[in-house]
Amino acid sequence: MEGLIGSIIIGMLAGLFANKVMNKKSDGCWWNLLLGIVGGFFGGWVFDLLHITWGGIMGQLGTAIVGAVLILWIAAHLKK
């Protein structure tokens, strides 16, 4: 159960930080959670392609933030 709760907290924080980095207004807790979780998977995939590994909780959070920022950046450019 700790893994699930930790993943939820990391996802929420990653989504919140990604919104702040991209100067975007937060769309709420659920959006931050979804953005952070999807960002974690996307960031992990990108880092795997680049052969970059981070360890621990800070590595998971950093990976999720990078992935979420990339998702927001791609979405912003697709809207143009």
Secondary structure, 3 states (H helix, E strand, C coil): CHHHHHHHHHHHHHHHHHHHHCCCCCCCHHHHHHHHHHHHHHHHHHHHHCCCCCCHHHHHHHHHHHHHHHHHHHHHHHHC
